[in-house]
Amino acid sequence: MNKAGIVELKLYDITGGLIQEIVNEYKTTGEYSLEFNASNPSSGTYILVGKLGDVLRANKLTLIK
């Protein structure tokens, strides 16, 4: 998506509880990368939710330690 705006990236557990807010800030158009420290959550299934404006995307991920 090529537009600037407030970007939100949050990690939830499988029951919908917020584990960590990873990003919540204004970003200009471009490509970004980040490092996520997964030492806090335990092994399990999580939902990663990204939001930019009115566009919302969710992906399931499995963390294995």
Helices and strands as residue ranges (DSSP letters): E 5-13, E 18-27, E 44-52, E 55-63
